[in-house]
Amino acid sequence: MLTFDLSLIKRKEKIMALKSINPTTGALIKSYKEEGSKSIDTKIEKAHRAWKTWRRTAIPVKCTHLNDLAILLEDYKKDFAELICNEMGKPCLEAVAEIEKCAWVSRYYAENGKFMLKEEEIKTGAEKSYVSFEALGVVLGVMPWNFPFWQAFRFAVPALLAGNAVLLKHARNVSGSALAIEKVIREAGFPEDVFQTLLISSARVRQVIEHEHVAAVSLTGSEEAGSKVAQTAGKMLKKSVLELGGSDPFIVLKEANLREAAKTAVKARMINSGQSCIAAKRLIVEAPVYDSFMKILVEEFEKLVCGDPNDEATDVGPLAREDILKKLSDQVRLSVKKGAKVLIGGSRKKRKGNFYLPTLMVNVYPGMPVFDEEVFGPVLPVIKAIDADDAIYLANLSNFGLGASLWTENPDQIPRLVKLLQSGTVTVNGMVRSDPRMPFGGIKKSGYGRELAHYGLKEFVNIKSIIINR
């Protein structure tokens, strides 16, 4: 049985401390001891045993637990929002909205799961033919820090409803959130071992995937992390779903409502202090309206408040970690060196904490880091396009393909242009958001597979064809 890296048996294990540090103050919130190989192995075995019973649990019972979970999330939303704010610096009002969205996804699947998992009859030459959807087993979720509750719930709720057991490996800086998620799921009535948190570093993910009782893995994170997880899962012939980075274009054409587009562009870029995979990371504006649009955009940008995330007036809080701030600073600096111009911001804010000023950049072209790379922070580069087709060309000139926003009030343009955009989601005259009712995921280096809706529910099931002859 392949359970973990055998080299760890031959020497004393190196146990790390998983530190949660408040990005606003720099103070240590708590240090968590990493679990060793024995603890990991024990939790996997417990999850496997729990799955054997959970997979046979009636769907209405599972839906009752999900409804109870939604109620608890709404009851505890202020406490959980405070935890999120302290651990990764999310502005407090956005943190409350994140918990409310977790309640929404729980309730959505509670109301619709029985229809999504219903057996499908198909007419063939046999007496009866149908397709059933059966849980795969233990599914590992490797989740990021930027939406510490939502990312975990987006993956875990449909996986649990389908009858799988779930192991959560969360980012080290939000270990408190990970344990809170485990606690509230158990309080909602789910069996004790059907959802468990693994307090482990990224280096131990491979040994979890390689365990014979782990059936699949879902990762939301960086391109590098996704590549490593996919490699391990592929070697073990196990299912994987990856939601990776994005460099989402926000396209403003000459027929757009410029005022509404500018207001939404700022919001779409600054959500979660710019630390979102589906934030509007490249603003592409058609030349005929460029100057008019920029005037409005600057006005909207100057309204932003960068400060304490506990203050409800704050739009942009601190970045979650010091290393993220340094990378962002380097991307801006190197882009300026290549000819980009900073109109607003462009530097670290002079105060304690990981604060970077909301930054607006122009004269941006392919070949600059703020165009080519995923920029995780409150930096908005603006690119001028010759016409609509040039805007689409620039939008697709990226290794990523997660989301895209298209602004035009010319209905004749929409059908053609949305098909040309290379992304998992296209939103017209609005900002890209994930929605439990719609599938979510990307193409190219933004990953593969889908979460949410019935598509996400069926990612971690055995789609079994059953044919009965006389």
C-alpha positions in Angstrom: 0.0 0.0 0.0 1.4 3.4 -1.0 0.6 5.8 1.7 3.4 8.3 2.0 6.9 9.2 1.0 9.0 6.3 2.3 12.0 8.6 2.8 10.2 10.2 5.7 10.3 6.9 7.6 14.1 6.7 7.3 14.8 10.0 9.1 13.2 12.2 11.7 10.4 14.2 10.1 10.8 17.9 9.7 7.7 19.4 11.3 6.9 23.0 10.4 5.0 25.7 12.2 2.1 27.0 10.2 1.9 30.7 11.2 -1.1 32.9 10.9 0.0 36.5 10.8 -2.3 39.5 10.8 -1.4 41.4 7.6 -2.7 44.7 9.0 -0.5 44.8 12.1 2.2 42.2 11.4 1.3 40.5 14.7 1.3 36.7 15.1 -2.3 35.5 15.5 -1.4 31.8 16.2 1.1 29.2 15.3 -0.1 25.7 14.4 2.0 22.5 14.5 2.1 20.7 11.2 0.7 17.2 11.3 3.1 14.3 10.6 2.8 11.3 8.3 1.1 9.2 11.0 -1.6 11.7 11.7 -2.2 12.2 7.9 -2.5 8.5 7.3 -4.9 8.1 10.3 -7.2 10.9 9.0 -7.3 9.4 5.5 -8.2 6.0 6.9 -11.0 7.6 9.0 -12.3 9.5 5.9 -12.3 6.3 3.9 -14.4 4.5 6.5 -16.7 7.5 6.9 -17.2 7.5 3.1 -18.4 3.9 3.1 -21.4 4.9 5.2 -21.9 8.5 3.9 -22.1 7.4 0.2 -25.2 5.3 1.1 -26.9 8.1 3.1 -30.1 9.3 1.5 -29.8 12.5 -0.5 -32.7 14.2 1.5 -30.7 13.7 4.7 -27.6 15.2 3.1 -29.7 18.2 1.9 -31.0 18.7 5.5 -27.4 19.0 6.7 -26.7 21.5 4.0 -29.7 23.6 5.0 -28.6 23.5 8.6 -25.1 24.5 7.5 -26.5 27.5 5.7 -28.4 28.6 8.8 -25.3 28.3 11.0 -23.2 30.3 8.5 -25.7 33.1 8.7 -25.7 32.9 12.5 -21.9 33.0 12.7 -21.2 35.3 9.8 -19.9 38.2 11.8 -17.5 36.0 13.8 -16.3 34.2 10.7 -15.9 37.6 8.9 -13.7 38.9 11.7 -11.6 35.7 11.5 -11.1 36.2 7.7 -10.3 39.9 8.2 -7.6 39.2 10.8 -6.0 36.3 9.0 -5.8 37.6 5.4 -6.9 41.3 5.6 -10.1 41.2 3.6 -12.2 44.4 4.1 -14.9 43.6 6.7 -17.9 44.1 4.5 -16.5 41.8 1.8 -15.8 39.2 4.5 -19.4 39.2 5.6 -20.5 38.9 1.9 -18.1 35.9 1.5 -19.8 34.0 4.4 -23.3 34.9 3.0 -22.2 33.4 -0.3 -21.2 30.2 1.4 -24.7 30.0 2.9 -26.1 30.6 -0.6 -24.1 27.7 -2.2 -25.1 25.4 0.7 -28.8 26.2 0.3 -28.6 26.0 -3.5 -27.4 22.5 -3.5 -29.8 21.5 -0.7 -32.7 22.6 -2.9 -31.4 21.2 -6.2 -29.1 18.3 -5.4 -31.8 15.6 -5.6 -32.7 16.6 -9.1 -29.1 16.9 -10.2 -28.2 13.4 -8.9 -31.3 11.7 -10.2 -30.7 8.7 -12.3 -31.1 9.4 -16.0 -33.0 6.9 -18.1 -31.9 6.4 -21.7 -33.7 4.5 -24.5 -31.6 1.7 -26.0 -32.3 -1.8 -27.3 -32.2 -3.2 -23.8 -35.1 -3.6 -21.4 -33.8 -0.7 -19.3 -30.8 1.6 -19.6 -29.9 4.4 -17.2 -27.0 6.4 -15.8 -26.3 6.7 -12.1 -24.0 9.1 -10.3 -21.9 7.5 -7.5 -19.4 9.0 -5.2 -15.7 8.4 -6.0 -14.4 8.2 -2.4 -12.1 10.5 -0.4 -11.4 13.8 -2.3 -8.6 16.2 -1.3 -9.2 19.9 -1.6 -6.1 22.1 -1.8 -7.4 25.6 -1.3 -5.9 29.2 -1.3 -6.0 32.0 1.3 -7.7 34.7 -0.8 -11.3 33.5 -0.2 -10.7 31.2 2.8 -14.3 30.2 3.3 -15.8 30.5 -0.2 -13.1 28.6 -2.1 -13.4 25.7 0.4 -17.2 25.7 0.3 -17.4 26.0 -3.5 -15.4 22.7 -3.7 -16.6 20.9 -0.6 -20.4 21.3 -0.7 -21.0 19.6 -4.0 -18.4 16.9 -3.2 -20.1 16.1 0.1 -23.6 16.1 -1.5 -22.4 13.6 -4.1 -21.4 11.3 -1.3 -17.7 11.8 -1.1 -15.6 12.4 2.0 -13.5 15.5 2.0 -10.0 16.4 3.2 -9.1 20.1 3.3 -5.5 21.2 2.9 -5.8 25.0 3.3 -3.2 27.7 2.9 -0.9 28.0 6.0 -1.9 31.6 6.8 -5.6 30.8 7.2 -5.4 27.7 9.3 -7.8 29.2 11.8 -10.4 29.5 9.0 -9.8 25.9 8.0 -10.5 24.7 11.5 -13.6 26.9 11.8 -14.9 25.4 8.6 -14.4 21.9 9.9 -16.2 22.8 13.2 -19.3 24.4 11.5 -19.7 21.5 9.1 -19.7 19.0 12.0 -22.1 21.3 14.0 -24.5 21.1 11.0 -24.8 17.3 11.5 -22.3 15.9 9.0 -20.6 12.7 10.3 -17.4 13.5 12.3 -14.9 12.1 9.8 -16.6 12.9 6.5 -14.9 16.3 6.5 -11.5 16.8 8.0 -8.9 19.5 7.9 -5.2 18.6 7.4 -2.8 21.1 8.9 0.1 20.4 6.6 2.5 22.3 4.4 2.4 22.1 0.6 5.3 19.7 0.6 3.1 17.0 2.1 0.3 17.2 -0.5 2.0 14.6 -2.7 1.9 12.0 0.0 -1.9 12.6 0.5 -2.6 12.3 -3.2 -0.6 9.1 -3.5 -2.5 7.3 -0.7 -4.6 4.5 -2.1 -7.7 5.7 -0.3 -7.6 9.2 -1.8 -9.6 9.1 -5.1 -9.3 12.6 -6.5 -8.0 16.1 -5.9 -9.3 19.6 -6.5 -6.9 22.6 -6.4 -7.5 26.3 -6.5 -4.2 28.1 -6.6 -1.2 29.1 -8.7 -0.1 27.7 -12.0 3.0 26.2 -10.4 1.0 24.5 -7.7 -1.6 23.2 -10.2 1.2 21.7 -12.4 2.6 19.8 -9.4 -0.7 18.5 -8.3 -1.7 17.5 -11.8 1.6 15.7 -12.2 1.1 13.6 -9.1 -2.5 12.9 -9.8 -1.7 11.9 -13.3 1.0 9.6 -12.2 -1.5 7.9 -9.8 -4.2 7.9 -12.5 -6.5 9.9 -10.3 -9.1 12.6 -11.2 -8.1 16.2 -10.7 -9.8 19.6 -11.2 -7.7 22.7 -11.3 -8.8 26.4 -11.0 -5.6 28.4 -11.4 -4.7 32.0 -12.1 -6.3 34.5 -14.3 -5.5 37.7 -16.1 -9.1 38.6 -16.9 -9.6 41.3 -19.6 -12.2 44.0 -19.0 -13.1 45.3 -22.5 -14.8 48.7 -23.0 -16.0 49.3 -26.6 -17.1 52.6 -28.0 -20.8 51.7 -27.7 -20.4 51.1 -23.9 -22.0 53.0 -21.1 -18.7 54.7 -20.0 -19.8 55.8 -16.6 -21.1 52.5 -15.5 -18.2 50.6 -17.1 -15.7 52.8 -15.3 -17.4 52.4 -11.9 -17.6 48.6 -12.4 -14.0 48.3 -13.6 -12.7 49.9 -10.4 -14.8 47.6 -8.3 -14.0 44.5 -10.4 -10.2 45.2 -10.0 -10.2 46.2 -6.3 -12.4 43.4 -5.0 -10.6 41.6 -2.2 -7.9 44.3 -2.5 -7.1 43.0 -6.0 -6.4 39.5 -4.8 -8.9 37.5 -6.8 -8.4 35.1 -9.7 -11.4 36.7 -11.5 -10.5 40.3 -10.8 -10.4 42.6 -13.9 -6.7 42.5 -14.4 -6.3 44.1 -17.8 -8.6 47.0 -18.8 -8.8 47.3 -22.6 -10.4 50.4 -24.0 -11.4 51.1 -27.7 -9.5 54.1 -29.0 -12.5 56.4 -30.0 -13.6 56.5 -26.3 -10.3 56.1 -24.6 -9.8 59.8 -23.5 -13.4 60.2 -22.3 -13.3 56.9 -20.4 -10.0 57.7 -18.7 -11.3 60.9 -17.4 -14.2 59.1 -15.7 -11.9 56.3 -14.6 -9.5 58.6 -12.8 -12.4 60.2 -11.0 -13.6 56.8 -9.8 -10.1 55.7 -8.8 -9.5 58.7 -6.7 -12.5 57.9 -4.5 -10.9 54.7 -3.3 -10.0 54.4 0.4 -7.0 52.3 1.3 -6.8 51.5 5.0 -7.8 49.3 8.0 -9.9 46.4 6.7 -11.9 46.5 9.9 -13.2 50.0 8.9 -16.4 49.7 6.8 -15.3 52.7 4.8 -12.2 50.8 3.5 -12.2 49.7 -0.1 -8.7 48.3 -0.3 -7.0 46.6 2.7 -3.6 45.1 3.1 -2.2 42.3 0.9 -2.2 39.0 2.7 1.5 38.4 2.9 4.7 40.4 2.6 6.0 38.2 -0.3 2.9 39.0 -2.3 3.5 42.7 -1.8 7.1 42.4 -2.9 6.1 40.5 -6.1 3.5 43.1 -6.9 6.0 45.9 -6.4 8.5 44.2 -8.7 5.9 43.8 -11.5 5.0 47.5 -11.4 8.7 48.6 -11.2 9.7 46.4 -14.2 6.7 47.5 -16.2 7.6 51.1 -15.7 11.2 50.3 -16.7 9.7 49.0 -20.0 7.8 52.2 -20.6 4.5 52.0 -18.6 3.4 55.1 -16.8 1.9 55.3 -13.3 -1.0 57.8 -13.1 -2.1 57.0 -9.5 -0.3 55.1 -6.7 2.5 52.9 -7.6 4.1 52.3 -4.2 3.7 50.8 -0.8 1.6 52.9 1.6 3.6 54.4 4.4 2.1 52.7 7.4 2.4 49.4 9.3 1.2 46.4 7.4 1.2 45.0 3.9 -0.5 48.0 2.2 0.0 48.8 -1.5 -1.6 52.0 -2.8 -4.4 51.5 -5.4 -2.5 51.9 -8.7 -3.6 53.0 -12.1 -1.2 52.5 -15.1 -1.2 53.5 -18.7 1.1 53.0 -21.8 0.8 49.3 -21.1 1.7 46.8 -23.8 2.4 43.1 -24.3 5.8 42.2 -23.0 5.3 44.1 -19.7 4.7 42.1 -16.5 1.4 43.9 -15.7 0.2 42.7 -19.1 1.7 39.2 -19.4 1.6 37.9 -15.8 -1.1 37.5 -13.2 -1.0 40.6 -11.0 -2.4 39.9 -7.6 -3.0 43.2 -5.9 -4.7 46.6 -6.4 -3.0 47.5 -9.7 -5.1 48.3 -12.8 -3.2 48.5 -16.2 -5.0 50.2 -19.1 -4.4 49.2 -22.7 -5.7 51.1 -25.7 -7.2 49.0 -28.6 -7.6 50.2 -32.2 -11.1 48.7 -32.6 -13.3 45.9 -31.3 -11.4 43.2 -33.1 -8.1 44.5 -31.8 -9.6 44.5 -28.3 -10.5 40.8 -28.6 -7.0 40.1 -29.9 -5.4 41.8 -26.9 -7.7 40.1 -24.5 -6.8 36.7 -25.9 -3.1 37.5 -25.9 -2.6 35.7 -22.6 -1.7 32.3 -21.2 -4.8 32.5 -19.0 -8.4 32.1 -19.8 -10.6 32.3 -16.7 -13.0 35.1 -17.1 -13.7 38.1 -19.3 -15.9 41.2 -19.1 -17.3 42.9 -22.3 -19.0 46.2 -22.3 -21.1 47.4 -25.3 -24.7 48.5 -25.8 -24.7 47.3 -29.4 -26.6 44.0 -29.3 -25.4 43.1 -32.8 -21.8 42.8 -31.5 -22.4 40.5 -28.6 -23.0 37.1 -30.2 -19.8 37.3 -32.3 -17.5 38.8 -29.8 -18.4 36.5 -26.8 -17.6 33.5 -28.9 -14.2 34.9 -29.9 -13.2 35.5 -26.2 -11.0 32.6 -24.9 -12.2 32.1 -21.4 -14.4 30.0 -19.1 -16.8 32.8 -18.4 -17.8 35.9 -20.3 -19.9 38.6 -18.6 -21.5 41.3 -20.8 -22.0 44.7 -19.2 -21.1 43.4 -15.7 -18.2 42.1 -13.7 -17.2 38.5 -13.6 -18.5 36.6 -10.5 -18.9 33.0 -9.6 -22.5 31.9 -9.1 -23.7 28.5 -7.7 -26.1 28.3 -10.6 -23.5 28.5 -13.3 -20.4 26.4 -14.0 -17.1 28.0 -13.1 -13.6 27.3 -14.4 -11.1 28.2 -17.0 -9.1 27.1 -20.1 -5.4 27.4 -21.1 -3.2 27.9 -18.0 -6.2 28.8 -15.9 -6.9 25.1 -15.4 -9.5 22.5 -16.3 -12.7 21.0 -15.0 -15.6 22.9 -13.5 -17.0 23.8 -10.2 -20.6 24.8 -9.2 -23.9 24.0 -10.9 -24.6 20.4 -11.9 -21.3 20.3 -13.8 -19.3 20.8 -10.7 -21.4 18.3 -8.7 -20.6 15.6 -11.3 -16.8 16.2 -11.4 -16.2 13.8 -8.5 -18.7 11.0 -9.3 -18.5 7.8 -11.2 -20.9 8.3 -14.1 -22.0 4.7 -14.4 -23.9 3.3 -17.4 -26.3 0.5 -16.4 -27.9 -1.7 -19.1 -30.4 -4.4 -18.2 -31.4 -7.0 -20.7 -34.1 -9.6 -20.5 
